[in-house]
Amino acid sequence: MKPRLFFLLKVRGLGTDADFVQIRNENFELMANLRCSPPYESLSRFFRNPDKLEKAVDTIKQLGYGELKKIEL
């Protein structure tokens, strides 16, 4: 199976709003805009495979705000 290409972008929320992570596909189309707060429950709805979820969470933890990261899952 061919790995899928995703782009992750961490966005800072305003005021007391939570931070968000945008997940975009290889065409840079927005796939999801999810709350970015531990334990990352909203990500489990997008990444069903536990290994892929763990890789995505590890990548998000290392991301700075406004930083774009390309990952293959």
mmJSON file of the N, C-alpha and C atoms, coordinates in Angstrom:
{"data_MODEL":{"atom_site":{
"group_PDB":["ATOM","ATOM","ATOM","ATOM","ATOM","ATOM","ATOM","ATOM","ATOM","ATOM","ATOM","ATOM","ATOM","ATOM","ATOM","ATOM","ATOM","ATOM","ATOM","ATOM","ATOM","ATOM","ATOM","ATOM","ATOM","ATOM","ATOM","ATOM","ATOM","ATOM","ATOM","ATOM","ATOM","ATOM","ATOM","ATOM","ATOM","ATOM","ATOM","ATOM","ATOM","ATOM","ATOM","ATOM","ATOM","ATOM","ATOM","ATOM","ATOM","ATOM","ATOM","ATOM","ATOM","ATOM","ATOM","ATOM","ATOM","ATOM","ATOM","ATOM","ATOM","ATOM","ATOM","ATOM","ATOM","ATOM","ATOM","ATOM","ATOM","ATOM","ATOM","ATOM","ATOM","ATOM","ATOM","ATOM","ATOM","ATOM","ATOM","ATOM","ATOM","ATOM","ATOM","ATOM","ATOM","ATOM","ATOM","ATOM","ATOM","ATOM","ATOM","ATOM","ATOM","ATOM","ATOM","ATOM","ATOM","ATOM","ATOM","ATOM","ATOM","ATOM","ATOM","ATOM","ATOM","ATOM","ATOM","ATOM","ATOM","ATOM","ATOM","ATOM","ATOM","ATOM","ATOM","ATOM","ATOM","ATOM","ATOM","ATOM","ATOM","ATOM","ATOM","ATOM","ATOM","ATOM","ATOM","ATOM","ATOM","ATOM","ATOM","ATOM","ATOM","ATOM","ATOM","ATOM","ATOM","ATOM","ATOM","ATOM","ATOM","ATOM","ATOM","ATOM","ATOM","ATOM","ATOM","ATOM","ATOM","ATOM","ATOM","ATOM","ATOM","ATOM","ATOM","ATOM","ATOM","ATOM","ATOM","ATOM","ATOM","ATOM","ATOM","ATOM","ATOM","ATOM","ATOM","ATOM","ATOM","ATOM","ATOM","ATOM","ATOM","ATOM","ATOM","ATOM","ATOM","ATOM","ATOM","ATOM","ATOM","ATOM","ATOM","ATOM","ATOM","ATOM","ATOM","ATOM","ATOM","ATOM","ATOM","ATOM","ATOM","ATOM","ATOM","ATOM","ATOM","ATOM","ATOM","ATOM","ATOM","ATOM","ATOM","ATOM","ATOM","ATOM","ATOM","ATOM","ATOM","ATOM","ATOM","ATOM","ATOM","ATOM","ATOM","ATOM","ATOM","ATOM","ATOM"],
"id":[1,2,3,4,5,6,7,8,9,10,11,12,13,14,15,16,17,18,19,20,21,22,23,24,25,26,27,28,29,30,31,32,33,34,35,36,37,38,39,40,41,42,43,44,45,46,47,48,49,50,51,52,53,54,55,56,57,58,59,60,61,62,63,64,65,66,67,68,69,70,71,72,73,74,75,76,77,78,79,80,81,82,83,84,85,86,87,88,89,90,91,92,93,94,95,96,97,98,99,100,101,102,103,104,105,106,107,108,109,110,111,112,113,114,115,116,117,118,119,120,121,122,123,124,125,126,127,128,129,130,131,132,133,134,135,136,137,138,139,140,141,142,143,144,145,146,147,148,149,150,151,152,153,154,155,156,157,158,159,160,161,162,163,164,165,166,167,168,169,170,171,172,173,174,175,176,177,178,179,180,181,182,183,184,185,186,187,188,189,190,191,192,193,194,195,196,197,198,199,200,201,202,203,204,205,206,207,208,209,210,211,212,213,214,215,216,217,218,219],
"type_symbol":["N","C","C","N","C","C","N","C","C","N","C","C","N","C","C","N","C","C","N","C","C","N","C","C","N","C","C","N","C","C","N","C","C","N","C","C","N","C","C","N","C","C","N","C","C","N","C","C","N","C","C","N","C","C","N","C","C","N","C","C","N","C","C","N","C","C","N","C","C","N","C","C","N","C","C","N","C","C","N","C","C","N","C","C","N","C","C","N","C","C","N","C","C","N","C","C","N","C","C","N","C","C","N","C","C","N","C","C","N","C","C","N","C","C","N","C","C","N","C","C","N","C","C","N","C","C","N","C","C","N","C","C","N","C","C","N","C","C","N","C","C","N","C","C","N","C","C","N","C","C","N","C","C","N","C","C","N","C","C","N","C","C","N","C","C","N","C","C","N","C","C","N","C","C","N","C","C","N","C","C","N","C","C","N","C","C","N","C","C","N","C","C","N","C","C","N","C","C","N","C","C","N","C","C","N","C","C","N","C","C","N","C","C","N","C","C","N","C","C"],
"label_atom_id":["N","CA","C","N","CA","C","N","CA","C","N","CA","C","N","CA","C","N","CA","C","N","CA","C","N","CA","C","N","CA","C","N","CA","C","N","CA","C","N","CA","C","N","CA","C","N","CA","C","N","CA","C","N","CA","C","N","CA","C","N","CA","C","N","CA","C","N","CA","C","N","CA","C","N","CA","C","N","CA","C","N","CA","C","N","CA","C","N","CA","C","N","CA","C","N","CA","C","N","CA","C","N","CA","C","N","CA","C","N","CA","C","N","CA","C","N","CA","C","N","CA","C","N","CA","C","N","CA","C","N","CA","C","N","CA","C","N","CA","C","N","CA","C","N","CA","C","N","CA","C","N","CA","C","N","CA","C","N","CA","C","N","CA","C","N","CA","C","N","CA","C","N","CA","C","N","CA","C","N","CA","C","N","CA","C","N","CA","C","N","CA","C","N","CA","C","N","CA","C","N","CA","C","N","CA","C","N","CA","C","N","CA","C","N","CA","C","N","CA","C","N","CA","C","N","CA","C","N","CA","C","N","CA","C","N","CA","C","N","CA","C","N","CA","C","N","CA","C","N","CA","C","N","CA","C"],
"label_alt_id":[null,null,null,null,null,null,null,null,null,null,null,null,null,null,null,null,null,null,null,null,null,null,null,null,null,null,null,null,null,null,null,null,null,null,null,null,null,null,null,null,null,null,null,null,null,null,null,null,null,null,null,null,null,null,null,null,null,null,null,null,null,null,null,null,null,null,null,null,null,null,null,null,null,null,null,null,null,null,null,null,null,null,null,null,null,null,null,null,null,null,null,null,null,null,null,null,null,null,null,null,null,null,null,null,null,null,null,null,null,null,null,null,null,null,null,null,null,null,null,null,null,null,null,null,null,null,null,null,null,null,null,null,null,null,null,null,null,null,null,null,null,null,null,null,null,null,null,null,null,null,null,null,null,null,null,null,null,null,null,null,null,null,null,null,null,null,null,null,null,null,null,null,null,null,null,null,null,null,null,null,null,null,null,null,null,null,null,null,null,null,null,null,null,null,null,null,null,null,null,null,null,null,null,null,null,null,null,null,null,null,null,null,null,null,null,null,null,null,null],
"label_comp_id":["MET","MET","MET","LYS","LYS","LYS","PRO","PRO","PRO","ARG","ARG","ARG","LEU","LEU","LEU","PHE","PHE","PHE","PHE","PHE","PHE","LEU","LEU","LEU","LEU","LEU","LEU","LYS","LYS","LYS","VAL","VAL","VAL","ARG","ARG","ARG","GLY","GLY","GLY","LEU","LEU","LEU","GLY","GLY","GLY","THR","THR","THR","ASP","ASP","ASP","ALA","ALA","ALA","ASP","ASP","ASP","PHE","PHE","PHE","VAL","VAL","VAL","GLN","GLN","GLN","ILE","ILE","ILE","ARG","ARG","ARG","ASN","ASN","ASN","GLU","GLU","GLU","ASN","ASN","ASN","PHE","PHE","PHE","GLU","GLU","GLU","LEU","LEU","LEU","MET","MET","MET","ALA","ALA","ALA","ASN","ASN","ASN","LEU","LEU","LEU","ARG","ARG","ARG","CYS","CYS","CYS","SER","SER","SER","PRO","PRO","PRO","PRO","PRO","PRO","TYR","TYR","TYR","GLU","GLU","GLU","SER","SER","SER","LEU","LEU","LEU","SER","SER","SER","ARG","ARG","ARG","PHE","PHE","PHE","PHE","PHE","PHE","ARG","ARG","ARG","ASN","ASN","ASN","PRO","PRO","PRO","ASP","ASP","ASP","LYS","LYS","LYS","LEU","LEU","LEU","GLU","GLU","GLU","LYS","LYS","LYS","ALA","ALA","ALA","VAL","VAL","VAL","ASP","ASP","ASP","THR","THR","THR","ILE","ILE","ILE","LYS","LYS","LYS","GLN","GLN","GLN","LEU","LEU","LEU","GLY","GLY","GLY","TYR","TYR","TYR","GLY","GLY","GLY","GLU","GLU","GLU","LEU","LEU","LEU","LYS","LYS","LYS","LYS","LYS","LYS","ILE","ILE","ILE","GLU","GLU","GLU","LEU","LEU","LEU"],
"label_asym_id":["A","A","A","A","A","A","A","A","A","A","A","A","A","A","A","A","A","A","A","A","A","A","A","A","A","A","A","A","A","A","A","A","A","A","A","A","A","A","A","A","A","A","A","A","A","A","A","A","A","A","A","A","A","A","A","A","A","A","A","A","A","A","A","A","A","A","A","A","A","A","A","A","A","A","A","A","A","A","A","A","A","A","A","A","A","A","A","A","A","A","A","A","A","A","A","A","A","A","A","A","A","A","A","A","A","A","A","A","A","A","A","A","A","A","A","A","A","A","A","A","A","A","A","A","A","A","A","A","A","A","A","A","A","A","A","A","A","A","A","A","A","A","A","A","A","A","A","A","A","A","A","A","A","A","A","A","A","A","A","A","A","A","A","A","A","A","A","A","A","A","A","A","A","A","A","A","A","A","A","A","A","A","A","A","A","A","A","A","A","A","A","A","A","A","A","A","A","A","A","A","A","A","A","A","A","A","A","A","A","A","A","A","A","A","A","A","A","A","A"],
"label_entity_id":["1","1","1","1","1","1","1","1","1","1","1","1","1","1","1","1","1","1","1","1","1","1","1","1","1","1","1","1","1","1","1","1","1","1","1","1","1","1","1","1","1","1","1","1","1","1","1","1","1","1","1","1","1","1","1","1","1","1","1","1","1","1","1","1","1","1","1","1","1","1","1","1","1","1","1","1","1","1","1","1","1","1","1","1","1","1","1","1","1","1","1","1","1","1","1","1","1","1","1","1","1","1","1","1","1","1","1","1","1","1","1","1","1","1","1","1","1","1","1","1","1","1","1","1","1","1","1","1","1","1","1","1","1","1","1","1","1","1","1","1","1","1","1","1","1","1","1","1","1","1","1","1","1","1","1","1","1","1","1","1","1","1","1","1","1","1","1","1","1","1","1","1","1","1","1","1","1","1","1","1","1","1","1","1","1","1","1","1","1","1","1","1","1","1","1","1","1","1","1","1","1","1","1","1","1","1","1","1","1","1","1","1","1","1","1","1","1","1","1"],
"label_seq_id":[1,1,1,2,2,2,3,3,3,4,4,4,5,5,5,6,6,6,7,7,7,8,8,8,9,9,9,10,10,10,11,11,11,12,12,12,13,13,13,14,14,14,15,15,15,16,16,16,17,17,17,18,18,18,19,19,19,20,20,20,21,21,21,22,22,22,23,23,23,24,24,24,25,25,25,26,26,26,27,27,27,28,28,28,29,29,29,30,30,30,31,31,31,32,32,32,33,33,33,34,34,34,35,35,35,36,36,36,37,37,37,38,38,38,39,39,39,40,40,40,41,41,41,42,42,42,43,43,43,44,44,44,45,45,45,46,46,46,47,47,47,48,48,48,49,49,49,50,50,50,51,51,51,52,52,52,53,53,53,54,54,54,55,55,55,56,56,56,57,57,57,58,58,58,59,59,59,60,60,60,61,61,61,62,62,62,63,63,63,64,64,64,65,65,65,66,66,66,67,67,67,68,68,68,69,69,69,70,70,70,71,71,71,72,72,72,73,73,73],
"pdbx_PDB_ins_code":[null,null,null,null,null,null,null,null,null,null,null,null,null,null,null,null,null,null,null,null,null,null,null,null,null,null,null,null,null,null,null,null,null,null,null,null,null,null,null,null,null,null,null,null,null,null,null,null,null,null,null,null,null,null,null,null,null,null,null,null,null,null,null,null,null,null,null,null,null,null,null,null,null,null,null,null,null,null,null,null,null,null,null,null,null,null,null,null,null,null,null,null,null,null,null,null,null,null,null,null,null,null,null,null,null,null,null,null,null,null,null,null,null,null,null,null,null,null,null,null,null,null,null,null,null,null,null,null,null,null,null,null,null,null,null,null,null,null,null,null,null,null,null,null,null,null,null,null,null,null,null,null,null,null,null,null,null,null,null,null,null,null,null,null,null,null,null,null,null,null,null,null,null,null,null,null,null,null,null,null,null,null,null,null,null,null,null,null,null,null,null,null,null,null,null,null,null,null,null,null,null,null,null,null,null,null,null,null,null,null,null,null,null,null,null,null,null,null,null],
"Cartn_x":[0.838,0.0,0.886,0.574,1.335,1.086,2.155,1.932,1.277,0.434,-0.243,0.565,0.567,1.303,0.361,0.766,-0.011,0.897,0.295,0.981,0.309,1.108,0.587,1.016,0.101,0.371,-0.244,0.587,0.103,-0.215,-1.434,-1.924,-2.284,-1.806,-2.09,-3.494,-4.264,-5.601,-5.547,-6.623,-6.694,-7.263,-6.696,-7.204,-7.176,-8.338,-8.421,-8.749,-8.918,-9.206,-8.01,-8.291,-7.238,-6.459,-5.279,-4.491,-5.064,-4.79,-5.327,-4.215,-4.489,-3.596,-4.423,-3.874,-4.522,-3.861,-4.664,-4.165,-4.575,-3.585,-3.832,-3.296,-3.924,-3.497,-2.377,-1.988,-0.875,-1.158,-2.434,-2.82,-2.996,-2.63,-2.717,-4.155,-5.106,-6.5,-6.699,-7.473,-7.724,-8.558,-8.016,-8.718,-9.388,-8.687,-9.229,-8.577,-9.337,-8.843,-9.232,-8.298,-8.602,-7.958,-8.593,-7.994,-6.685,-5.731,-4.379,-4.046,-4.76,-4.499,-4.409,-3.443,-3.321,-4.615,-5.013,-4.342,-4.627,-4.904,-5.069,-6.179,-7.281,-8.411,-9.012,-9.016,-9.615,-8.816,-7.517,-6.697,-7.06,-7.52,-7.851,-9.029,-9.84,-10.931,-10.416,-9.279,-8.72,-7.727,-6.866,-5.885,-6.343,-6.915,-7.484,-6.406,-5.336,-4.252,-3.426,-3.223,-2.473,-1.035,-0.376,0.994,1.031,0.083,0.009,-0.372,-1.267,-1.667,-0.479,0.301,1.473,2.495,2.717,3.653,3.16,1.867,1.297,1.404,1.113,1.191,2.627,3.58,4.992,5.426,4.975,5.313,4.707,3.454,2.774,3.443,3.868,4.538,5.812,6.492,7.747,7.552,6.358,6.091,6.028,6.564,6.375,5.146,4.65,3.466,3.8,2.919,3.115,4.079,4.603,5.553,4.799,5.178,4.548,5.452,4.87,5.65,4.977,5.764,5.26,5.56,4.543,4.747,4.085,4.649,4.059,3.575,2.311,1.724,1.091],
"Cartn_y":[-1.176,0.0,1.242,2.179,3.411,4.321,4.859,5.774,7.073,7.62,8.879,10.04,11.119,12.31,13.306,13.816,14.81,15.961,17.121,18.278,18.633,18.88,19.276,20.705,21.503,22.897,23.189,23.641,23.967,25.458,25.788,27.16,27.552,28.712,29.192,29.79,29.4,29.94,31.332,32.072,33.414,33.376,34.157,34.263,32.933,32.542,31.29,30.098,30.349,29.251,28.313,27.079,26.074,26.248,25.676,25.649,24.575,24.726,23.807,23.252,22.099,21.539,21.338,21.836,21.643,20.461,19.575,18.444,18.676,18.697,18.954,17.792,17.532,16.425,16.871,15.988,16.273,17.442,17.783,18.941,20.19,20.084,21.148,21.572,20.671,20.917,20.582,21.404,21.196,19.931,18.979,17.731,17.81,18.46,18.571,19.747,20.361,21.416,20.989,20.419,19.757,20.472,20.367,20.91,20.202,20.962,20.435,20.437,19.636,19.574,18.116,17.797,16.409,15.967,14.742,13.584,13.374,14.419,14.347,13.392,13.413,12.521,12.797,14.054,14.387,13.79,13.585,12.973,11.512,10.837,9.417,9.203,10.241,10.129,10.218,10.882,11.045,9.927,9.579,8.496,7.285,6.314,5.131,4.125,4.027,3.092,3.635,2.853,3.339,3.76,3.075,3.443,4.802,5.035,6.307,7.434,7.137,8.121,8.528,7.552,7.832,8.68,8.375,9.152,10.587,10.771,12.108,12.904,12.275,12.95,13.357,12.486,12.814,13.992,14.015,15.113,16.419,16.39,17.597,18.143,17.282,17.728,18.497,18.136,18.779,20.04,20.248,21.395,22.689,23.744,25.082,25.692,26.774,27.421,28.024,27.794,28.303,27.484,26.411,25.552,24.462,24.262,23.266,22.026,20.846,19.617,18.622,18.036,17.025,15.651,14.779,13.415,12.435,11.243,10.149,9.097,8.724,7.694,6.615],
"Cartn_z":[0.0,0.0,0.0,-0.857,-0.994,0.206,0.835,1.959,1.491,2.329,2.0,2.551,1.831,2.199,2.861,4.033,4.761,5.161,5.315,5.859,7.175,8.205,9.508,9.786,10.29,10.613,11.972,12.929,14.263,14.308,14.77,14.784,16.215,16.636,17.987,18.024,19.052,19.23,19.852,19.731,20.293,21.702,22.581,23.95,24.671,25.191,25.948,25.058,23.746,22.822,22.743,22.481,22.37,21.076,21.045,19.818,18.899,17.618,16.626,15.753,15.156,14.153,12.887,11.789,10.493,9.812,9.25,8.482,7.041,6.165,4.746,3.919,2.78,1.921,0.987,0.061,-0.852,-1.788,-1.984,-2.789,-1.931,-0.677,0.323,0.614,0.38,0.724,2.197,2.893,4.309,4.516,5.258,5.562,6.93,7.886,9.235,9.948,10.836,11.711,13.122,13.865,15.129,16.308,17.467,18.686,18.95,19.36,19.559,21.053,21.802,23.229,23.652,24.499,24.955,25.591,25.505,24.914,23.429,22.691,21.246,20.82,21.565,21.27,19.896,19.484,18.19,17.034,17.223,16.173,15.947,16.987,16.851,15.893,15.683,14.713,13.282,13.103,11.764,11.428,12.37,12.177,12.976,12.308,12.987,13.391,12.626,12.919,14.086,15.17,16.339,16.014,15.094,14.735,14.035,13.136,12.427,13.385,14.315,15.311,16.168,16.601,17.432,16.68,15.411,14.601,14.434,14.201,14.048,15.35,16.486,17.783,18.07,17.822,18.047,17.183,15.953,15.042,15.529,15.971,16.448,17.7,18.589,19.817,19.502,18.42,18.06,17.224,16.692,15.827,16.611,16.023,16.552,15.897,16.464,15.9,14.543,13.58,12.238,11.408,11.969,11.259,10.504,9.27,8.413,8.338,8.514,8.499,7.558,6.669,5.742,6.332,6.381,6.88,5.91,5.856,5.066,6.023,5.863,6.73,5.874],
"occupancy":[1.0,1.0,1.0,1.0,1.0,1.0,1.0,1.0,1.0,1.0,1.0,1.0,1.0,1.0,1.0,1.0,1.0,1.0,1.0,1.0,1.0,1.0,1.0,1.0,1.0,1.0,1.0,1.0,1.0,1.0,1.0,1.0,1.0,1.0,1.0,1.0,1.0,1.0,1.0,1.0,1.0,1.0,1.0,1.0,1.0,1.0,1.0,1.0,1.0,1.0,1.0,1.0,1.0,1.0,1.0,1.0,1.0,1.0,1.0,1.0,1.0,1.0,1.0,1.0,1.0,1.0,1.0,1.0,1.0,1.0,1.0,1.0,1.0,1.0,1.0,1.0,1.0,1.0,1.0,1.0,1.0,1.0,1.0,1.0,1.0,1.0,1.0,1.0,1.0,1.0,1.0,1.0,1.0,1.0,1.0,1.0,1.0,1.0,1.0,1.0,1.0,1.0,1.0,1.0,1.0,1.0,1.0,1.0,1.0,1.0,1.0,1.0,1.0,1.0,1.0,1.0,1.0,1.0,1.0,1.0,1.0,1.0,1.0,1.0,1.0,1.0,1.0,1.0,1.0,1.0,1.0,1.0,1.0,1.0,1.0,1.0,1.0,1.0,1.0,1.0,1.0,1.0,1.0,1.0,1.0,1.0,1.0,1.0,1.0,1.0,1.0,1.0,1.0,1.0,1.0,1.0,1.0,1.0,1.0,1.0,1.0,1.0,1.0,1.0,1.0,1.0,1.0,1.0,1.0,1.0,1.0,1.0,1.0,1.0,1.0,1.0,1.0,1.0,1.0,1.0,1.0,1.0,1.0,1.0,1.0,1.0,1.0,1.0,1.0,1.0,1.0,1.0,1.0,1.0,1.0,1.0,1.0,1.0,1.0,1.0,1.0,1.0,1.0,1.0,1.0,1.0,1.0,1.0,1.0,1.0,1.0,1.0,1.0,1.0,1.0,1.0,1.0,1.0,1.0],
"B_iso_or_equiv":[0.0,0.0,0.0,0.0,0.0,0.0,0.0,0.0,0.0,0.0,0.0,0.0,0.0,0.0,0.0,0.0,0.0,0.0,0.0,0.0,0.0,0.0,0.0,0.0,0.0,0.0,0.0,0.0,0.0,0.0,0.0,0.0,0.0,0.0,0.0,0.0,0.0,0.0,0.0,0.0,0.0,0.0,0.0,0.0,0.0,0.0,0.0,0.0,0.0,0.0,0.0,0.0,0.0,0.0,0.0,0.0,0.0,0.0,0.0,0.0,0.0,0.0,0.0,0.0,0.0,0.0,0.0,0.0,0.0,0.0,0.0,0.0,0.0,0.0,0.0,0.0,0.0,0.0,0.0,0.0,0.0,0.0,0.0,0.0,0.0,0.0,0.0,0.0,0.0,0.0,0.0,0.0,0.0,0.0,0.0,0.0,0.0,0.0,0.0,0.0,0.0,0.0,0.0,0.0,0.0,0.0,0.0,0.0,0.0,0.0,0.0,0.0,0.0,0.0,0.0,0.0,0.0,0.0,0.0,0.0,0.0,0.0,0.0,0.0,0.0,0.0,0.0,0.0,0.0,0.0,0.0,0.0,0.0,0.0,0.0,0.0,0.0,0.0,0.0,0.0,0.0,0.0,0.0,0.0,0.0,0.0,0.0,0.0,0.0,0.0,0.0,0.0,0.0,0.0,0.0,0.0,0.0,0.0,0.0,0.0,0.0,0.0,0.0,0.0,0.0,0.0,0.0,0.0,0.0,0.0,0.0,0.0,0.0,0.0,0.0,0.0,0.0,0.0,0.0,0.0,0.0,0.0,0.0,0.0,0.0,0.0,0.0,0.0,0.0,0.0,0.0,0.0,0.0,0.0,0.0,0.0,0.0,0.0,0.0,0.0,0.0,0.0,0.0,0.0,0.0,0.0,0.0,0.0,0.0,0.0,0.0,0.0,0.0,0.0,0.0,0.0,0.0,0.0,0.0],
"pdbx_formal_charge":[null,null,null,null,null,null,null,null,null,null,null,null,null,null,null,null,null,null,null,null,null,null,null,null,null,null,null,null,null,null,null,null,null,null,null,null,null,null,null,null,null,null,null,null,null,null,null,null,null,null,null,null,null,null,null,null,null,null,null,null,null,null,null,null,null,null,null,null,null,null,null,null,null,null,null,null,null,null,null,null,null,null,null,null,null,null,null,null,null,null,null,null,null,null,null,null,null,null,null,null,null,null,null,null,null,null,null,null,null,null,null,null,null,null,null,null,null,null,null,null,null,null,null,null,null,null,null,null,null,null,null,null,null,null,null,null,null,null,null,null,null,null,null,null,null,null,null,null,null,null,null,null,null,null,null,null,null,null,null,null,null,null,null,null,null,null,null,null,null,null,null,null,null,null,null,null,null,null,null,null,null,null,null,null,null,null,null,null,null,null,null,null,null,null,null,null,null,null,null,null,null,null,null,null,null,null,null,null,null,null,null,null,null,null,null,null,null,null,null],
"auth_seq_id":[1,1,1,2,2,2,3,3,3,4,4,4,5,5,5,6,6,6,7,7,7,8,8,8,9,9,9,10,10,10,11,11,11,12,12,12,13,13,13,14,14,14,15,15,15,16,16,16,17,17,17,18,18,18,19,19,19,20,20,20,21,21,21,22,22,22,23,23,23,24,24,24,25,25,25,26,26,26,27,27,27,28,28,28,29,29,29,30,30,30,31,31,31,32,32,32,33,33,33,34,34,34,35,35,35,36,36,36,37,37,37,38,38,38,39,39,39,40,40,40,41,41,41,42,42,42,43,43,43,44,44,44,45,45,45,46,46,46,47,47,47,48,48,48,49,49,49,50,50,50,51,51,51,52,52,52,53,53,53,54,54,54,55,55,55,56,56,56,57,57,57,58,58,58,59,59,59,60,60,60,61,61,61,62,62,62,63,63,63,64,64,64,65,65,65,66,66,66,67,67,67,68,68,68,69,69,69,70,70,70,71,71,71,72,72,72,73,73,73],
"auth_comp_id":["MET","MET","MET","LYS","LYS","LYS","PRO","PRO","PRO","ARG","ARG","ARG","LEU","LEU","LEU","PHE","PHE","PHE","PHE","PHE","PHE","LEU","LEU","LEU","LEU","LEU","LEU","LYS","LYS","LYS","VAL","VAL","VAL","ARG","ARG","ARG","GLY","GLY","GLY","LEU","LEU","LEU","GLY","GLY","GLY","THR","THR","THR","ASP","ASP","ASP","ALA","ALA","ALA","ASP","ASP","ASP","PHE","PHE","PHE","VAL","VAL","VAL","GLN","GLN","GLN","ILE","ILE","ILE","ARG","ARG","ARG","ASN","ASN","ASN","GLU","GLU","GLU","ASN","ASN","ASN","PHE","PHE","PHE","GLU","GLU","GLU","LEU","LEU","LEU","MET","MET","MET","ALA","ALA","ALA","ASN","ASN","ASN","LEU","LEU","LEU","ARG","ARG","ARG","CYS","CYS","CYS","SER","SER","SER","PRO","PRO","PRO","PRO","PRO","PRO","TYR","TYR","TYR","GLU","GLU","GLU","SER","SER","SER","LEU","LEU","LEU","SER","SER","SER","ARG","ARG","ARG","PHE","PHE","PHE","PHE","PHE","PHE","ARG","ARG","ARG","ASN","ASN","ASN","PRO","PRO","PRO","ASP","ASP","ASP","LYS","LYS","LYS","LEU","LEU","LEU","GLU","GLU","GLU","LYS","LYS","LYS","ALA","ALA","ALA","VAL","VAL","VAL","ASP","ASP","ASP","THR","THR","THR","ILE","ILE","ILE","LYS","LYS","LYS","GLN","GLN","GLN","LEU","LEU","LEU","GLY","GLY","GLY","TYR","TYR","TYR","GLY","GLY","GLY","GLU","GLU","GLU","LEU","LEU","LEU","LYS","LYS","LYS","LYS","LYS","LYS","ILE","ILE","ILE","GLU","GLU","GLU","LEU","LEU","LEU"],
"auth_asym_id":["A","A","A","A","A","A","A","A","A","A","A","A","A","A","A","A","A","A","A","A","A","A","A","A","A","A","A","A","A","A","A","A","A","A","A","A","A","A","A","A","A","A","A","A","A","A","A","A","A","A","A","A","A","A","A","A","A","A","A","A","A","A","A","A","A","A","A","A","A","A","A","A","A","A","A","A","A","A","A","A","A","A","A","A","A","A","A","A","A","A","A","A","A","A","A","A","A","A","A","A","A","A","A","A","A","A","A","A","A","A","A","A","A","A","A","A","A","A","A","A","A","A","A","A","A","A","A","A","A","A","A","A","A","A","A","A","A","A","A","A","A","A","A","A","A","A","A","A","A","A","A","A","A","A","A","A","A","A","A","A","A","A","A","A","A","A","A","A","A","A","A","A","A","A","A","A","A","A","A","A","A","A","A","A","A","A","A","A","A","A","A","A","A","A","A","A","A","A","A","A","A","A","A","A","A","A","A","A","A","A","A","A","A","A","A","A","A","A","A"],
"auth_atom_id":["N","CA","C","N","CA","C","N","CA","C","N","CA","C","N","CA","C","N","CA","C","N","CA","C","N","CA","C","N","CA","C","N","CA","C","N","CA","C","N","CA","C","N","CA","C","N","CA","C","N","CA","C","N","CA","C","N","CA","C","N","CA","C","N","CA","C","N","CA","C","N","CA","C","N","CA","C","N","CA","C","N","CA","C","N","CA","C","N","CA","C","N","CA","C","N","CA","C","N","CA","C","N","CA","C","N","CA","C","N","CA","C","N","CA","C","N","CA","C","N","CA","C","N","CA","C","N","CA","C","N","CA","C","N","CA","C","N","CA","C","N","CA","C","N","CA","C","N","CA","C","N","CA","C","N","CA","C","N","CA","C","N","CA","C","N","CA","C","N","CA","C","N","CA","C","N","CA","C","N","CA","C","N","CA","C","N","CA","C","N","CA","C","N","CA","C","N","CA","C","N","CA","C","N","CA","C","N","CA","C","N","CA","C","N","CA","C","N","CA","C","N","CA","C","N","CA","C","N","CA","C","N","CA","C","N","CA","C","N","CA","C","N","CA","C","N","CA","C","N","CA","C","N","CA","C"],
"pdbx_PDB_model_num":[1,1,1,1,1,1,1,1,1,1,1,1,1,1,1,1,1,1,1,1,1,1,1,1,1,1,1,1,1,1,1,1,1,1,1,1,1,1,1,1,1,1,1,1,1,1,1,1,1,1,1,1,1,1,1,1,1,1,1,1,1,1,1,1,1,1,1,1,1,1,1,1,1,1,1,1,1,1,1,1,1,1,1,1,1,1,1,1,1,1,1,1,1,1,1,1,1,1,1,1,1,1,1,1,1,1,1,1,1,1,1,1,1,1,1,1,1,1,1,1,1,1,1,1,1,1,1,1,1,1,1,1,1,1,1,1,1,1,1,1,1,1,1,1,1,1,1,1,1,1,1,1,1,1,1,1,1,1,1,1,1,1,1,1,1,1,1,1,1,1,1,1,1,1,1,1,1,1,1,1,1,1,1,1,1,1,1,1,1,1,1,1,1,1,1,1,1,1,1,1,1,1,1,1,1,1,1,1,1,1,1,1,1,1,1,1,1,1,1]
}}}
